[in-house]
Structures are given as structure tokens and as C-alpha cells.
Amino acid sequence: MLRVAVVGSGPSGCYTAQHLVQLDPGARVDVLDRLPCPYGLVRYGVAPDHEKIKSLQNGLRTVLEHERVRFLGRVPVGPDGVPAARLRELYHAVVFCVGAAADRRLDVPGEDLPGSWSATEFVSWYSAHPDAAGAGFLRGVRSAVVVGVGNVAVDVTRMLARGTRELRPTDMPHAALTALAASGVTRIHMVGRRGPSQARFTTKELRELGTLPDTAVQADADDAALDPAFADPSGLPPPRRRNVEVLRGWTAPPRPDARRLIRLRFFLRPVELLARDGRVGAVRFERTVPDGSGGVTGTGRFEDIEGQLVLRSVGYRGVPPAGLPFDAATGTVPHLAGRVLRGGAVAPGEYVAGWIKRGPTGVIGTNRSCAKETVTSLLEDAPSLTSRPLPADPLPALRAEGVDPVLWPGWQSIERTESRLGASLGRGVVKLADWPSLLAAAGEAGDAVTRL
């Protein structure tokens, strides 16, 4: 009987577990996560108002409730938890599905001023991640600058402009909802270093900005004029052409009666964050122009944009998983069809899937085919892997070493507590936002009978 540990319960981890139990009728899978809650970025990265995408949790739930799959939350892997080498002793194979946890930095002066954050930190706060920073993002903020023009940049821009009426039905933690409701932000600048025809956001996400109540959207016409494809987008690939068509409709002067204004700026590269009153007060940008090869070059002309809040959204990067080789250039673990490579040779029983395997690319569904490739490799190796004897069940061994996992009944108890919290606030489900609350809620499940 093949026993596999999958490290990470986000989409790539769940799809890995799903393929394992579908393709091997005897496989048993433990899905480990550092957090007491499953679903990874579907719970802690998808915007609260994107209910359709968040509903993917239902499919992931089906995987984790399979009779041969077991969820073990609150199990860190690495120096502060279970060493990766110990997992290899307890399971025939270990699949690491740990994502890309680090944000890319701007690497400009002033980036660490108070009020300067990564977009991921802001997303974690309004998504109730228990490791999130405090609630001081919006204090004293009139104008915000979002550096980046991808979907995450659009998400945080939209959240800054959303009203309480639209956010109240979501599962956003109540403290974040209250802070956003009291926000004094009236100007939001979303800025990219290249042109509108090269922006990374999807048209569906972009169009949502134009549907926000009491909010006007303006794409700067002078910026857009620098992009040769803006005047005639017919030669662009369809997704980028649709983006330009939407942006062209926003070059007119904004409605004067709007409470908030979102300005989309292009061909501006951040060079410094400027301090005012002990915190960030503006971002200095250098004007760029197309270089004729798909990139941009600086012009030596500069422009300052006011912002007491600066959110950088310029990409993610993998973090070296403890005990695994790591390619710093790509931010991934070296692999061959999902098999971990150590010194160019396959490491028996070690596998990767998701962003730590391929980098931060693709959409949630991309993880399905990525996981299947890894599982196919693992099952090809299974005859040699299963020749090694294992404990009958690794859970007692983990507990003997001080691990106190949150099992599926504990997660269900967290869900019930979040439902009760929402009802008490006159809302739907409201997520718990801190470790003590989550662990107390999980503990209400008692000593549930362990599956498998």
C-alpha cells in the first residue's frame, strides 16, 4: 500500500491527492499544512468578492473528504516543525506543493518606509490570514499607489474602492470590513512601467473596476499615446486587444460626481519612495518609453505621485523549502517531470508540484495538469518506493514528536464557529483572523476519531 505525504493543501496539493487516489486504488494520502485551515490561496488569496472563484473550495473539500485522504493541519515542515527527512522516513513519497511565498521587491530607496507594503500583505489582512500584519494599512490615507498592473494589483485596487454594502456579504474579517468602511481613500493610482497593451491583468478583472459604485476610472490618455498598439490594437493577441479596448473607453475625463477616482498610469518606473511626516508620502517615477524590443527605457524625466499607502504588486518568488535543493535563478526546485533532482540525479521519493515546481505562472486550473504529471512520475516509481517498510500509520509517530495536528473535524469546527460569528454580526460566514481564535475553534471538536 502506497503512503504519500503531500505538503500543502492549496489547489496543487489537493489535485495531487486527487490524482493519487484516482490512479492508485490502494494509495493513502496525508495532506499536511502549516495552517489549521485547508485550501491555501483559494481561502487566503482570492478576493472576498470573487465568490465564484472561492467556490472552488467545494471541489477541494471533496478531495480532502475522500476516504483515503486525511487532512493534517497545523503541521509545519522544516526547522520549526517536522524535518523533511523525517517525512521521508514515515512515508513512501513526499510531494511538496508549497507555492511561491515571497514577494518581489522594487529595490528602490524608501521601500521600507511605514505605509509601504507588499500587495500580498494587504491581501493577507483582508483575507484573515493568521500571520497577517495589523490593521494600520489605511490610517491617515487619502491617496494610494499600487505598483503593478496584474490581477493582484486590480484586486487590491478594487478592495480599496469597494463600499461596505458590497463587502458586507463576503467572508471578510470584521476588523478589515470596519477599517475599509471608515477609509478616507479617494484616489487610487495603479501604475505600470510598460504600456497598456502589455499589462498582465485579465479583461474580466479589469472591467470590474468600471462597475464600482461611486467610483470613476480614468486611463491617462498621454500615457496611452506612447503605446503604438493603443491607437490600433488590431494586431494584438485577443486578450490584450480586449484590455486595450476597455482602457480606450476610460480615457475621457472622469465623472465629477464620483466619490473615488481610480487612475491607470503607464510607462512609469518607480525609482524612490519619498518620506513625509515619518512615513511614505509619495512615489517618484521615471517616465519610460518603448525600446522597440518589447521593453522600455528611461527618459530621465520624473513625476511624483502622492500616496500615503504604497502597495507593490510586481510578482512572486519561491522560497527555498527546508531540506530541498533550490534554484535561486528560477525560484523553483530542480526537477524532472516532478521528480526532485539533487546534483542532477533523481532523489527517490521526493517530488514537487505547483509553483515551487514551475514558478508563479498559470491560473488555479493549471495546477491540475501540473499535479497529474508529478503523480504519473510518482506512480511509475511506486514499485521501488513501496519495497521499504513503514509504520502502520505515521500519525502516532508525528504526535510522539510533539506534533498536534488539526484533523478534519477540527477544521469543521472552525467552519461552524465562523458561521456563528457571522450570524452574530448580521452577516454570512465571517472568517476568524488570528491563531488563538482558530485553534480555540478547532479544539471544540474534541478528540475526534482519526480517519484512516
Secondary structure, 3 states (H helix, E strand, C coil): CCEEEEECCCHHHHHHHHHHHHHCCCCEEEEECCCCCCCCHHHHCCCCCCHHHHCHHHHHHHHHCCCCEEEEECCCECCCCECHHHHHHHCCEEEECCCCCEECCCCCCCCCCCCEEEHHHHHHHHCCCCCCCCCCCCCCCCEEEEECCCHHHHHHHHHHHCCHHHHCCCCCCHHHHHHHHCCCCCEEEEECCCCHHHCCCCHHHHHHHCCCCCEEEEECHHHHCCCHHHHCHHHCCHHHHHHHHHHHCCCCCCCCCCCEEEEEECCEEEEEEEEECCEEEEEEEEEEEECCCCCEEEEEEEEEEECCEEEECCCEECCCCCCCCCECCCCECCEECCEEEECCEEEEEEEECCHHHHCCCCCCCHHHHHHHHHHHHHHHHHHHHCCCCCCCCHHHHHHHCCCCCECHHHHHHHHHHHHHHHHHCCCCCCCCCCHHHHHHHHHCCCCCCCCC
